Amino acid sequence: MKLGIFDSGVGGLTVARSLQRSGCFSHLLYYGDTARVPYGSKDANTVTRYALEAVEFFNGADVDALVVACNTVSVVALEQMQRYSNKPVYGVLEPGVMALQQLPGIDQSASILVIATRSTIGSGEYQRRLNELGYQKVAALATPLFVPIVEEELYEGPILQETFTHYFGNLQPPQVVVLGCTHFPLIAEPISAYFNGAQTIHSGEAMLHWLQQQLELKPQFSQTPIQILASENVEAVRRVAARWQLQL
């Protein structure tokens, strides 16, 4: 199976890594819209327009399905993408919720913090779905500064720590942090450490497990090549991919 992966920038590489390492896919085609990142601060009409431009690109690409590795697009424009795509399109929201349900030692009384872009948090989709499943202690916080921090590859150091203090300084440590933006797994370890070892939900692993269940996929490829494209500065995307240990 050949799979396309679309993201607003470099964050979707966290999904691509999990998919590449699974051995379930013969080829991956990644496209990051780095010229227009971040999406989370843009209005719904703009995000939808960008998403449909991505659909047009992937409609002409040699892939069997498309993964939207962006929570903002998954919340705002997934249905529109599915309508105009000539192949199946899957978002990251449902897999993330499923991953929480399957987390060992976590029940419906656990304290959960969802962090994401303003658009994703403002949609209320994570909060609604988790509440419907019976989770009683769900907090949601927009943390848009993490997107440019990751895009600038500031995975540690004083800027990141000051941003943690800015967003998290008055919070009680949650048991689980749902990383509601695919950029955020690149700083998952320091987020977990800030919250005294809180568990994190990683969009990449969640998407892999969901696809394996939905499509009945099994490992069958010893190597999965990935082609990386971007609307701007593709070399920077490839550099992040190498740092994130994708096999280019």
C-alpha atoms as a printed R data frame, in Angstrom:
    type eleno elety resid chain resno       x      y      z
1   ATOM     1    CA   MET     A     1   0.000  0.000  0.000
2   ATOM     2    CA   LYS     A     2   1.303  3.435 -0.980
3   ATOM     3    CA   LEU     A     3   0.360  6.202  1.449
4   ATOM     4    CA   GLY     A     4   0.301  9.987  1.177
5   ATOM     5    CA   ILE     A     5   0.849 12.156  4.268
6   ATOM     6    CA   PHE     A     6  -0.180 15.813  4.404
7   ATOM     7    CA   ASP     A     7   0.718 18.333  7.102
8   ATOM     8    CA   SER     A     8   0.981 22.088  7.491
9   ATOM     9    CA   GLY     A     9   4.722 21.818  8.146
10  ATOM    10    CA   VAL     A    10   7.213 19.418  9.737
11  ATOM    11    CA   GLY     A    11   4.967 18.078 12.503
12  ATOM    12    CA   GLY     A    12   3.520 15.297 10.368
13  ATOM    13    CA   LEU     A    13   6.979 13.730 10.234
14  ATOM    14    CA   THR     A    14   6.170 12.328 13.677
15  ATOM    15    CA   VAL     A    15   3.351 10.390 12.008
16  ATOM    16    CA   ALA     A    16   5.519  9.478  9.031
17  ATOM    17    CA   ARG     A    17   8.167  7.939 11.283
18  ATOM    18    CA   SER     A    18   5.698  5.588 12.948
19  ATOM    19    CA   LEU     A    19   4.220  4.596  9.580
20  ATOM    20    CA   GLN     A    20   7.651  4.035  8.019
21  ATOM    21    CA   ARG     A    21   8.870  1.848 10.866
22  ATOM    22    CA   SER     A    22   5.734 -0.313 10.816
23  ATOM    23    CA   GLY     A    23   6.641 -2.184  7.634
24  ATOM    24    CA   CYS     A    24   2.993 -1.983  6.552
25  ATOM    25    CA   PHE     A    25   3.520  0.341  3.581
26  ATOM    26    CA   SER     A    26   5.473  0.015  0.353
27  ATOM    27    CA   HIS     A    27   6.002  3.761 -0.118
28  ATOM    28    CA   LEU     A    28   5.276  7.059  1.654
29  ATOM    29    CA   LEU     A    29   4.830 10.467  0.008
30  ATOM    30    CA   TYR     A    30   5.025 13.376  2.455
31  ATOM    31    CA   TYR     A    31   3.969 16.920  1.645
32  ATOM    32    CA   GLY     A    32   4.407 19.762  4.141
33  ATOM    33    CA   ASP     A    33   2.901 23.178  3.421
34  ATOM    34    CA   THR     A    34   5.818 24.965  5.085
35  ATOM    35    CA   ALA     A    35   5.243 28.195  3.146
36  ATOM    36    CA   ARG     A    36   1.946 28.753  4.997
37  ATOM    37    CA   VAL     A    37   2.519 27.157  8.413
38  ATOM    38    CA   PRO     A    38   0.993 27.496 10.987
39  ATOM    39    CA   TYR     A    39  -2.590 26.583 10.109
40  ATOM    40    CA   GLY     A    40  -3.892 26.782 13.664
41  ATOM    41    CA   SER     A    41  -4.105 30.566 13.704
42  ATOM    42    CA   LYS     A    42  -5.950 30.818 10.369
43  ATOM    43    CA   ASP     A    43  -9.715 30.921  9.834
44  ATOM    44    CA   ALA     A    44 -11.656 27.833  8.769
45  ATOM    45    CA   ASN     A    45 -12.208 28.982  5.184
46  ATOM    46    CA   THR     A    46  -8.498 29.531  4.648
47  ATOM    47    CA   VAL     A    47  -7.555 26.167  6.159
48  ATOM    48    CA   THR     A    48 -10.174 24.443  4.001
49  ATOM    49    CA   ARG     A    49  -8.846 26.137  0.862
50  ATOM    50    CA   TYR     A    50  -5.306 25.015  1.644
51  ATOM    51    CA   ALA     A    51  -6.538 21.496  2.411
52  ATOM    52    CA   LEU     A    52  -8.389 21.217 -0.894
53  ATOM    53    CA   GLU     A    53  -5.270 22.357 -2.734
54  ATOM    54    CA   ALA     A    54  -3.484 19.453 -1.049
55  ATOM    55    CA   VAL     A    55  -6.261 17.114 -2.193
56  ATOM    56    CA   GLU     A    56  -5.745 18.284 -5.762
57  ATOM    57    CA   PHE     A    57  -2.034 17.490 -5.461
58  ATOM    58    CA   PHE     A    58  -2.577 14.027 -4.003
59  ATOM    59    CA   ASN     A    59  -5.348 13.227 -6.505
60  ATOM    60    CA   GLY     A    60  -2.597 13.245 -9.129
61  ATOM    61    CA   ALA     A    61  -0.117 11.315 -6.997
62  ATOM    62    CA   ASP     A    62   0.557  7.583 -7.048
63  ATOM    63    CA   VAL     A    63  -0.814  6.778 -3.591
64  ATOM    64    CA   ASP     A    64  -3.679  4.550 -2.441
65  ATOM    65    CA   ALA     A    65  -4.838  6.652  0.520
66  ATOM    66    CA   LEU     A    66  -4.089  9.936  2.273
67  ATOM    67    CA   VAL     A    67  -3.382 10.574  5.954
68  ATOM    68    CA   VAL     A    68  -4.035 14.105  7.179
69  ATOM    69    CA   ALA     A    69  -1.275 14.468  9.778
70  ATOM    70    CA   CYS     A    70  -2.624 17.770 11.065
71  ATOM    71    CA   ASN     A    71  -5.198 18.111 13.813
72  ATOM    72    CA   THR     A    72  -6.352 21.532 12.644
73  ATOM    73    CA   VAL     A    73  -7.137 20.228  9.154
74  ATOM    74    CA   SER     A    74  -8.684 17.064 10.601
75  ATOM    75    CA   VAL     A    75 -11.086 19.167 12.668
76  ATOM    76    CA   VAL     A    76 -11.845 21.879 10.102
77  ATOM    77    CA   ALA     A    77 -11.644 20.346  6.641
78  ATOM    78    CA   LEU     A    78 -11.579 16.534  6.745
79  ATOM    79    CA   GLU     A    79 -15.114 16.067  5.386
80  ATOM    80    CA   GLN     A    80 -14.432 18.448  2.506
81  ATOM    81    CA   MET     A    81 -11.207 16.621  1.679
82  ATOM    82    CA   GLN     A    82 -12.982 13.274  1.716
83  ATOM    83    CA   ARG     A    83 -15.650 14.648 -0.620
84  ATOM    84    CA   TYR     A    84 -13.201 15.858 -3.277
85  ATOM    85    CA   SER     A    85 -10.504 13.206 -2.970
86  ATOM    86    CA   ASN     A    86 -10.315 10.300 -5.398
87  ATOM    87    CA   LYS     A    87  -8.923  8.071 -2.652
88  ATOM    88    CA   PRO     A    88  -9.674  7.474  1.058
89  ATOM    89    CA   VAL     A    89  -8.654 10.284  3.436
90  ATOM    90    CA   TYR     A    90  -8.026  9.655  7.158
91  ATOM    91    CA   GLY     A    91  -7.611 12.245  9.931
92  ATOM    92    CA   VAL     A    92  -5.751 12.014 13.247
93  ATOM    93    CA   LEU     A    93  -8.524 12.967 15.681
94  ATOM    94    CA   GLU     A    94 -10.288  9.616 15.976
95  ATOM    95    CA   PRO     A    95  -7.037  7.626 16.310
96  ATOM    96    CA   GLY     A    96  -5.896  9.932 19.121
97  ATOM    97    CA   VAL     A    97  -9.086  9.364 21.095
98  ATOM    98    CA   MET     A    98  -8.839  5.611 20.519
99  ATOM    99    CA   ALA     A    99  -5.254  5.604 21.792
100 ATOM   100    CA   LEU     A   100  -6.359  7.179 25.063
101 ATOM   101    CA   GLN     A   101  -8.988  4.483 25.542
102 ATOM   102    CA   GLN     A   102  -6.295  1.827 25.134
103 ATOM   103    CA   LEU     A   103  -3.736  3.419 27.471
104 ATOM   104    CA   PRO     A   104  -2.876  0.985 30.310
105 ATOM   105    CA   GLY     A   105  -3.723  2.110 33.826
106 ATOM   106    CA   ILE     A   106  -5.856  5.066 32.711
107 ATOM   107    CA   ASP     A   107  -9.580  5.048 33.473
108 ATOM   108    CA   GLN     A   108 -12.360  7.589 33.053
109 ATOM   109    CA   SER     A   109 -11.455  9.363 36.299
110 ATOM   110    CA   ALA     A   110  -7.930 10.227 35.093
111 ATOM   111    CA   SER     A   111  -6.943 13.869 34.707
112 ATOM   112    CA   ILE     A   112  -6.381 14.625 31.014
113 ATOM   113    CA   LEU     A   113  -4.913 17.722 29.391
114 ATOM   114    CA   VAL     A   114  -5.431 18.290 25.660
115 ATOM   115    CA   ILE     A   115  -2.972 20.731 24.096
116 ATOM   116    CA   ALA     A   116  -3.296 21.896 20.485
117 ATOM   117    CA   THR     A   117  -3.607 24.922 18.229
118 ATOM   118    CA   ARG     A   118  -6.309 27.525 18.787
119 ATOM   119    CA   SER     A   119  -8.415 26.125 15.952
120 ATOM   120    CA   THR     A   120  -8.363 22.587 17.309
121 ATOM   121    CA   ILE     A   121  -9.092 23.613 20.895
122 ATOM   122    CA   GLY     A   122 -11.712 26.138 19.771
123 ATOM   123    CA   SER     A   123 -13.578 23.455 17.831
124 ATOM   124    CA   GLY     A   124 -14.171 21.544 21.075
125 ATOM   125    CA   GLU     A   125 -13.908 18.238 19.199
126 ATOM   126    CA   TYR     A   126 -11.440 16.515 21.520
127 ATOM   127    CA   GLN     A   127 -13.316 17.709 24.596
128 ATOM   128    CA   ARG     A   128 -16.686 16.601 23.208
129 ATOM   129    CA   ARG     A   129 -15.513 13.152 22.177
130 ATOM   130    CA   LEU     A   130 -13.722 12.498 25.458
131 ATOM   131    CA   ASN     A   131 -16.717 13.681 27.498
132 ATOM   132    CA   GLU     A   132 -19.015 11.416 25.469
133 ATOM   133    CA   LEU     A   133 -16.761  8.484 26.359
134 ATOM   134    CA   GLY     A   134 -17.155  9.267 30.041
135 ATOM   135    CA   TYR     A   135 -13.857 10.971 30.855
136 ATOM   136    CA   GLN     A   136 -14.648 13.280 33.749
137 ATOM   137    CA   LYS     A   137 -11.541 15.468 34.119
138 ATOM   138    CA   VAL     A   138 -10.681 16.906 30.728
139 ATOM   139    CA   ALA     A   139  -8.921 20.249 30.390
140 ATOM   140    CA   ALA     A   140  -8.041 21.815 27.042
141 ATOM   141    CA   LEU     A   141  -5.423 24.464 26.377
142 ATOM   142    CA   ALA     A   142  -4.352 26.221 23.183
143 ATOM   143    CA   THR     A   143  -0.547 26.276 22.956
144 ATOM   144    CA   PRO     A   144   0.152 27.827 19.531
145 ATOM   145    CA   LEU     A   145   3.704 28.932 20.319
146 ATOM   146    CA   PHE     A   146   4.859 25.322 20.280
147 ATOM   147    CA   VAL     A   147   4.360 25.159 16.501
148 ATOM   148    CA   PRO     A   148   6.976 27.788 15.534
149 ATOM   149    CA   ILE     A   149   9.250 26.515 18.302
150 ATOM   150    CA   VAL     A   150   9.240 23.067 16.680
151 ATOM   151    CA   GLU     A   151   9.543 24.536 13.193
152 ATOM   152    CA   GLU     A   152  12.674 26.362 14.429
153 ATOM   153    CA   GLU     A   153  13.988 23.069 15.903
154 ATOM   154    CA   LEU     A   154  14.142 24.451 19.465
155 ATOM   155    CA   TYR     A   155  13.566 21.080 21.112
156 ATOM   156    CA   GLU     A   156  15.260 22.081 24.365
157 ATOM   157    CA   GLY     A   157  16.676 25.121 26.120
158 ATOM   158    CA   PRO     A   158  15.449 28.326 27.758
159 ATOM   159    CA   ILE     A   159  12.927 29.380 25.092
160 ATOM   160    CA   LEU     A   160  11.086 26.068 25.352
161 ATOM   161    CA   GLN     A   161  11.192 26.060 29.149
162 ATOM   162    CA   GLU     A   162   9.912 29.631 29.383
163 ATOM   163    CA   THR     A   163   7.051 28.687 27.059
164 ATOM   164    CA   PHE     A   164   6.207 25.755 29.337
165 ATOM   165    CA   THR     A   165   6.063 28.161 32.278
166 ATOM   166    CA   HIS     A   166   3.916 30.569 30.269
167 ATOM   167    CA   TYR     A   167   1.322 27.923 29.400
168 ATOM   168    CA   PHE     A   168   1.582 25.392 32.220
169 ATOM   169    CA   GLY     A   169   2.789 27.390 35.218
170 ATOM   170    CA   ASN     A   170  -0.578 27.464 37.002
171 ATOM   171    CA   LEU     A   171  -1.721 23.919 36.118
172 ATOM   172    CA   GLN     A   172  -1.835 20.852 38.307
173 ATOM   173    CA   PRO     A   173   0.134 18.056 36.595
174 ATOM   174    CA   PRO     A   174  -2.250 15.845 34.574
175 ATOM   175    CA   GLN     A   175  -1.903 12.087 34.302
176 ATOM   176    CA   VAL     A   176  -2.153 12.169 30.506
177 ATOM   177    CA   VAL     A   177  -1.328 14.867 27.965
178 ATOM   178    CA   VAL     A   178  -3.020 14.444 24.586
179 ATOM   179    CA   LEU     A   179  -0.689 15.997 22.015
180 ATOM   180    CA   GLY     A   180  -3.392 17.414 19.766
181 ATOM   181    CA   CYS     A   181  -0.950 18.711 17.151
182 ATOM   182    CA   THR     A   182   1.482 16.537 15.230
183 ATOM   183    CA   HIS     A   183   4.260 19.052 15.868
184 ATOM   184    CA   PHE     A   184   4.115 18.379 19.593
185 ATOM   185    CA   PRO     A   185   5.583 14.833 19.735
186 ATOM   186    CA   LEU     A   186   8.922 16.417 18.842
187 ATOM   187    CA   ILE     A   187   8.839 17.969 22.331
188 ATOM   188    CA   ALA     A   188   6.931 15.142 24.024
189 ATOM   189    CA   GLU     A   189   9.762 14.151 26.354
190 ATOM   190    CA   PRO     A   190  10.273 17.625 27.879
191 ATOM   191    CA   ILE     A   191   6.479 18.051 28.167
192 ATOM   192    CA   SER     A   192   6.251 14.770 30.063
193 ATOM   193    CA   ALA     A   193   9.197 15.740 32.261
194 ATOM   194    CA   TYR     A   194   7.634 19.124 33.065
195 ATOM   195    CA   PHE     A   195   4.551 17.291 34.319
196 ATOM   196    CA   ASN     A   196   6.536 14.822 36.437
197 ATOM   197    CA   GLY     A   197   6.367 11.945 33.989
198 ATOM   198    CA   ALA     A   198   2.812 12.319 32.672
199 ATOM   199    CA   GLN     A   199   1.941  9.916 29.873
200 ATOM   200    CA   THR     A   200   1.569 11.421 26.407
201 ATOM   201    CA   ILE     A   201  -0.601 10.409 23.463
202 ATOM   202    CA   HIS     A   202   1.476 10.421 20.281
203 ATOM   203    CA   SER     A   203  -0.473 11.030 17.048
204 ATOM   204    CA   GLY     A   204   1.912  8.900 14.987
205 ATOM   205    CA   GLU     A   205   1.543  5.734 17.026
206 ATOM   206    CA   ALA     A   206  -2.192  6.339 17.373
207 ATOM   207    CA   MET     A   207  -2.617  6.683 13.604
208 ATOM   208    CA   LEU     A   208  -0.564  3.545 12.924
209 ATOM   209    CA   HIS     A   209  -2.608  1.400 15.295
210 ATOM   210    CA   TRP     A   210  -5.864  2.795 13.926
211 ATOM   211    CA   LEU     A   211  -4.883  2.102 10.302
212 ATOM   212    CA   GLN     A   212  -3.742 -1.405 11.206
213 ATOM   213    CA   GLN     A   213  -7.136 -2.125 12.741
214 ATOM   214    CA   GLN     A   214  -9.296 -0.398 10.131
215 ATOM   215    CA   LEU     A   215  -7.461 -1.723  7.060
216 ATOM   216    CA   GLU     A   216  -6.244 -5.005  8.563
217 ATOM   217    CA   LEU     A   217  -2.638 -4.143  7.733
218 ATOM   218    CA   LYS     A   218   0.296 -6.318  8.708
219 ATOM   219    CA   PRO     A   219   4.054 -5.765  8.391
220 ATOM   220    CA   GLN     A   220   5.280 -7.092  5.042
221 ATOM   221    CA   PHE     A   221   7.951 -4.660  3.808
222 ATOM   222    CA   SER     A   222  11.557 -4.687  5.028
223 ATOM   223    CA   GLN     A   223  12.040 -1.086  3.881
224 ATOM   224    CA   THR     A   224   9.628  1.761  3.233
225 ATOM   225    CA   PRO     A   225  11.077  4.600  1.158
226 ATOM   226    CA   ILE     A   226   9.720  8.084  1.808
227 ATOM   227    CA   GLN     A   227   9.649 10.992 -0.624
228 ATOM   228    CA   ILE     A   228   9.554 14.378  1.103
229 ATOM   229    CA   LEU     A   229   8.138 17.449 -0.623
230 ATOM   230    CA   ALA     A   230   7.343 20.900  0.736
231 ATOM   231    CA   SER     A   231   5.918 24.186 -0.496
232 ATOM   232    CA   GLU     A   232   9.025 25.974  0.821
233 ATOM   233    CA   ASN     A   233  12.502 25.056  2.103
234 ATOM   234    CA   VAL     A   234  12.275 21.303  1.558
235 ATOM   235    CA   GLU     A   235  15.845 20.859  2.821
236 ATOM   236    CA   ALA     A   236  14.787 22.060  6.276
237 ATOM   237    CA   VAL     A   237  12.014 19.454  6.298
238 ATOM   238    CA   ARG     A   238  14.469 16.754  5.297
239 ATOM   239    CA   ARG     A   239  16.841 17.886  8.051
240 ATOM   240    CA   VAL     A   240  14.083 17.487 10.642
241 ATOM   241    CA   ALA     A   241  13.224 14.096  9.134
242 ATOM   242    CA   ALA     A   242  16.823 12.976  9.585
243 ATOM   243    CA   ARG     A   243  16.839 14.240 13.178
244 ATOM   244    CA   TRP     A   244  13.593 12.351 13.784
245 ATOM   245    CA   GLN     A   245  15.405  9.262 12.419
246 ATOM   246    CA   LEU     A   246  13.369  8.681  9.292
247 ATOM   247    CA   GLN     A   247  15.164  6.633  6.656
248 ATOM   248    CA   LEU     A   248  15.458  8.975  3.673
